[in-house]
Amino acid sequence: MLPPDWQAVRWDSGCGDGIFITIMLHGKRFRVSILPTTSPDTMEGLLISRFDSIPYEDERRSLAIQREIELLIYEAGGSVWARLAPPNLGEPEPSDLHSLLYPETFAFRFVAKDEKWELIPDHIEEKADHHHPSGNRIVNDIGLPQYSSKDIHVLEIITGPGDITKVSVDGIEMCCKSGKEAFFKGLEREFDCLRTVARSHLADLIRVPKLLGLVTSAETGEIIGILEEYIPTGNPYTLGSLGDKEGSEDGAEHEGMEDEEVEVEIIEASTERRKKWGSQVRETVDLLHEIGVIWGDGKPDNVLIHKKTDDAWVVDFGGGYTYDWVDEELMESRQGDEQAVGKILEFLEAQ
């Protein structure tokens, strides 16, 4: 069983190059790599092959093998975790965004020796961890306030090692989107979309988060993230958590994982609420198109349900597409948005 504070926050792999995992534990960051060997029949080769053979869109199998690999790494680490990342025993975890984005970091390779898995120390690539050249492409021409990463208090990690975080800034809850270079292309697109909304005559009518500020590095002063309106969610959290008698998409992700004590809550909603949410998604996307903004990755999981008003809010303007919701050739296009909205309406009617 994995410890409760263990978080595998990033997975990278592809084309047999290996598997690269970023793990957070008690405020420390561990980068673990599983690299191919000279023979594909080794334990490393077989594990990489199994991992790479699972289609990206098969979330259930992807989650299952990720959990399997995490357990192997944790068990092989033994005393490593207690020595390098002991529990804080009453001391508070680092709570500012800077500490979350740039924690003390250790690197290991996960290797098989005598048919047993081991963690061996690896070197850490020397990179300008605090340098974000992409931040120079975010133009603050609407007068947004800027906040240092050390002045932003982390309330909850939503996705990744600081990629999406619930934060408090001057006592106000906000959603912070930051992270590394790989995350910044989508971040730039999101900023451009929300800036267009903010400057439009429809800004107060479109149910998308408002831009509230920019995040700067406490070390360099460069822009490393954006601050948005935080949307408090209720029941359901997103449209994607709705389920029907055949089982929801979220429920399928956890199928067959009872040994990890994963509890799946299938959320139901009345026909009246579903029709309202569908109408609101349709209206929001129409208004976005009217001012030249493309949603880009339309799907039920990118529609939040506001806890207080029960309204549907469209989120995530980072672009891309999701299998079964938008065809790849229609990615980040008006036609792709129309396809996504149509499928969302069908999804709501079918539940």
C-alpha positions in Angstrom: 0.0 0.0 0.0 1.3 3.4 -0.9 1.6 6.0 1.9 -1.2 8.7 1.8 1.2 11.6 1.0 2.7 9.8 -2.0 1.8 11.5 -5.3 3.0 10.4 -8.8 2.5 13.8 -10.4 3.9 13.3 -13.9 4.5 10.4 -16.3 6.5 10.6 -19.5 7.3 7.9 -22.0 7.1 6.9 -25.6 8.6 4.9 -28.5 10.5 2.5 -26.2 12.7 5.4 -24.8 11.8 4.5 -21.2 9.4 5.6 -18.5 10.0 8.7 -16.5 8.1 9.4 -13.3 8.0 12.4 -11.0 6.9 11.6 -7.4 6.2 14.0 -4.6 6.5 12.8 -1.0 6.5 15.0 2.1 7.6 18.0 0.2 10.5 16.3 -1.7 10.6 15.5 -5.4 11.9 12.2 -6.8 12.6 11.7 -10.5 12.6 8.0 -11.3 13.6 6.6 -14.7 13.2 3.2 -16.1 15.5 2.9 -19.1 15.6 0.2 -21.9 18.5 -2.3 -21.8 20.3 -4.1 -24.6 17.7 -6.9 -24.6 13.9 -6.3 -24.7 13.5 -9.5 -22.7 14.9 -8.0 -19.5 12.6 -7.0 -16.6 13.0 -3.4 -17.6 12.4 -4.1 -21.3 9.2 -6.1 -20.6 7.8 -3.4 -18.2 8.5 -0.6 -20.7 6.9 -2.7 -23.5 3.8 -3.4 -21.4 3.5 0.3 -20.5 3.9 1.5 -24.1 1.5 -1.0 -25.5 -1.5 0.5 -23.7 -3.4 3.0 -25.9 -3.4 6.6 -24.5 -7.2 6.6 -24.5 -7.5 3.4 -22.4 -7.5 5.2 -19.1 -8.5 2.1 -17.0 -5.5 0.1 -18.1 -3.2 3.1 -18.0 -4.1 3.8 -14.4 -3.8 0.1 -13.4 -0.2 -0.3 -14.8 0.8 3.1 -13.3 -0.4 1.9 -9.9 1.5 -1.4 -10.4 4.7 0.5 -11.2 4.3 2.9 -8.3 4.0 0.0 -5.9 7.1 -1.7 -7.3 9.1 1.5 -6.9 7.9 2.1 -3.4 8.7 -1.4 -2.3 12.1 -1.3 -3.9 12.9 2.0 -2.3 12.9 0.6 1.2 14.8 3.0 3.5 15.2 5.6 0.7 11.9 7.2 1.5 12.4 7.3 5.3 16.0 8.7 4.9 15.3 11.4 2.2 11.6 12.2 2.8 10.7 11.5 6.4 7.3 12.6 7.6 7.3 16.1 9.0 6.1 15.0 12.4 4.0 18.0 13.3 6.0 20.5 11.1 3.8 22.0 8.3 4.4 21.1 4.7 5.9 23.9 2.6 2.8 26.0 1.7 4.0 28.6 -0.7 3.9 28.1 -4.5 7.6 28.6 -4.9 8.4 25.7 -2.5 5.9 23.5 -4.4 7.4 24.3 -7.9 11.0 24.1 -6.8 11.4 21.4 -4.1 14.6 19.6 -3.1 15.0 17.0 -5.8 16.5 13.5 -6.0 17.0 11.3 -9.0 17.0 7.5 -9.2 17.1 4.7 -11.8 14.8 1.8 -11.3 16.7 -1.3 -12.3 16.5 -5.1 -12.0 19.4 -7.0 -10.4 19.3 -10.7 -9.8 15.6 -10.6 -10.7 14.9 -8.1 -8.0 14.0 -4.4 -8.5 16.3 -1.8 -7.0 16.5 2.0 -6.9 20.0 3.3 -7.6 21.0 7.0 -7.4 21.2 8.9 -10.7 22.6 12.3 -11.6 20.3 15.3 -11.9 20.5 17.2 -15.1 21.7 20.8 -14.5 18.9 22.9 -15.8 17.8 26.5 -15.1 14.9 25.3 -13.0 13.6 28.8 -12.4 13.9 30.0 -16.0 10.7 30.2 -18.0 11.4 31.8 -21.4 7.8 31.1 -22.5 6.7 33.6 -19.8 8.1 36.4 -22.0 5.3 35.6 -24.5 2.5 36.4 -22.0 1.8 40.1 -22.6 0.1 41.9 -19.7 -1.7 44.5 -21.7 -4.9 44.5 -19.5 -3.3 45.6 -16.3 -3.3 42.4 -14.3 -1.6 42.5 -10.9 1.5 40.4 -10.5 2.3 38.2 -7.5 5.6 36.6 -6.5 5.6 32.8 -6.2 6.6 33.1 -2.6 3.6 35.2 -1.7 1.0 32.7 -3.0 -0.3 30.3 -0.4 -1.1 26.8 -1.6 -4.4 25.4 -0.4 -4.8 22.2 -2.6 -2.8 20.5 -5.4 -5.4 19.8 -8.2 -3.1 18.5 -11.0 0.6 17.9 -11.3 3.4 19.4 -9.3 1.9 22.9 -9.2 0.4 22.7 -12.7 -3.1 23.5 -11.4 -3.5 24.5 -7.8 -6.1 26.1 -5.5 -4.3 29.0 -3.8 -4.9 32.0 -1.6 -3.7 35.4 -2.7 -4.2 38.3 -0.2 -6.9 36.2 1.4 -8.8 35.5 -1.8 -9.2 31.9 -3.2 -8.0 31.6 -6.8 -7.0 28.9 -9.3 -3.3 29.0 -10.2 -1.9 27.5 -13.4 1.8 27.3 -13.6 4.5 24.6 -14.0 7.3 23.6 -16.4 8.0 24.4 -20.0 6.0 21.5 -21.3 2.9 23.0 -19.7 3.5 26.5 -20.9 2.2 26.2 -24.5 -1.2 25.4 -23.2 -0.9 28.0 -20.6 -0.2 30.7 -23.2 -3.2 29.6 -25.2 -5.4 29.7 -22.1 -4.2 33.2 -21.2 -4.8 34.5 -24.8 -8.4 33.0 -24.8 -9.3 34.4 -21.3 -7.7 37.8 -22.2 -9.9 38.0 -25.3 -12.9 37.3 -23.2 -11.9 39.9 -20.6 -11.6 42.6 -23.3 -14.9 41.7 -25.1 -18.3 43.3 -24.6 -19.6 39.8 -23.6 -17.2 39.4 -20.7 -19.9 39.4 -18.0 -22.1 37.0 -19.9 -19.7 34.2 -20.6 -19.4 31.5 -17.9 -15.6 31.0 -18.0 -13.1 31.8 -15.2 -11.9 35.4 -15.1 -8.3 36.3 -15.2 -7.2 37.7 -11.9 -3.4 38.1 -12.0 0.0 36.8 -13.1 2.5 34.7 -11.2 6.2 35.8 -11.2 9.2 33.8 -10.1 10.6 34.9 -6.8 14.1 34.2 -8.2 14.0 35.8 -11.7 10.8 38.0 -11.8 9.7 36.2 -15.0 6.1 35.3 -15.5 5.6 31.6 -14.7 1.8 31.3 -14.3 -1.6 32.8 -14.3 -4.3 33.3 -11.7 -7.9 32.7 -12.5 -11.2 32.9 -10.7 -11.7 29.8 -8.6 -15.0 27.9 -9.3 -16.2 26.1 -6.2 -17.7 22.8 -7.3 -20.4 20.7 -5.7 -22.2 17.5 -6.7 -21.4 16.7 -9.4 -17.9 18.1 -9.6 -17.8 18.0 -13.5 -20.2 16.7 -16.1 -17.8 13.9 -16.5 -18.7 12.5 -13.0 -22.2 11.9 -14.1 -23.2 8.2 -14.4 -25.9 6.1 -15.8 -27.1 2.6 -15.3 -24.3 1.3 -17.6 -21.6 3.0 -15.5 -19.9 6.4 -16.0 -16.6 7.1 -17.7 -15.1 7.8 -14.3 -16.4 4.6 -12.9 -14.7 2.6 -15.7 -11.4 4.1 -14.9 -11.3 2.3 -11.5 -12.8 -1.0 -12.6 -10.9 -4.0 -11.2 -8.9 -2.0 -8.7 -10.8 -3.0 -5.5 -7.6 -4.0 -3.8 -6.5 -0.4 -3.7 -9.8 0.5 -2.0 -10.9 2.9 -4.7 -14.4 4.1 -4.1 -16.4 5.2 -7.1 -19.3 7.4 -6.6 -21.8 7.5 -9.5 -23.5 10.8 -9.5 -27.1 11.1 -10.8 -28.9 14.3 -11.8 -32.5 15.1 -12.8 -33.4 15.5 -16.5 -34.2 19.2 -15.8 -30.7 19.9 -14.4 -29.1 18.0 -17.4 -31.1 20.1 -19.9 -30.1 23.3 -18.1 -26.4 22.3 -18.2 -26.5 21.3 -21.8 -28.2 24.6 -22.7 -25.6 26.6 -20.8 -22.6 24.8 -22.5 -24.2 25.5 -25.9 -24.8 29.1 -25.0 -21.2 29.6 -23.6 -19.5 28.1 -26.7 -21.7 30.2 -29.0 -20.7 33.3 -27.2 -17.1 32.3 -27.3 -17.3 31.8 -31.0 -18.9 35.2 -31.4 -15.8 36.9 -30.1 -13.4 34.6 -32.0 -12.4 32.2 -29.1 -12.1 28.4 -29.7 -12.6 26.2 -26.6 -10.2 23.6 -28.0 -10.7 20.5 -25.8 -14.4 20.2 -25.3 -15.5 17.3 -23.1 -17.6 16.7 -20.0 -14.6 16.8 -17.7 -13.9 20.4 -18.8 -17.3 21.6 -17.6 -17.5 22.4 -13.9 -20.7 22.6 -12.0 -20.8 25.6 -9.6 -21.5 24.6 -6.1 -23.7 27.6 -5.2 -25.5 28.4 -8.4 -25.6 24.9 -10.0 -24.5 26.5 -13.3 -22.2 24.9 -15.9 -18.9 26.6 -16.4 -16.6 25.9 -19.3 -12.9 25.6 -18.4 -9.5 24.5 -19.8 -8.5 26.5 -22.8 -5.1 24.8 -23.1 -6.0 23.3 -26.4 -5.5 19.8 -27.8 -8.2 17.2 -28.1 -9.6 14.1 -26.3 -10.3 10.8 -28.0 -14.0 10.1 -28.4 -14.9 13.8 -27.9 -13.0 15.7 -30.7 -11.5 14.2 -33.8 -7.7 14.9 -34.1 -8.1 16.6 -37.5 -10.7 19.0 -35.9 -8.4 19.9 -32.9 -8.7 23.6 -31.8 -11.2 24.5 -34.5 -14.7 25.8 -34.5 -15.8 22.5 -36.1 -14.1 20.6 -33.3 -16.0 22.7 -30.7 -19.3 22.0 -32.5 -18.5 18.3 -32.4 -17.7 18.3 -28.7 -20.8 20.3 -27.8 -22.9 17.8 -29.8 -21.4 14.9 -28.0 -21.8 16.5 -24.6 -25.5 17.1 -25.3 -25.8 13.4 -26.4 -23.9 12.4 -23.2 -26.3 14.4 -21.0 -29.4 13.0 -22.7 -28.1 9.4 -22.5 -27.4 9.4 -18.8 
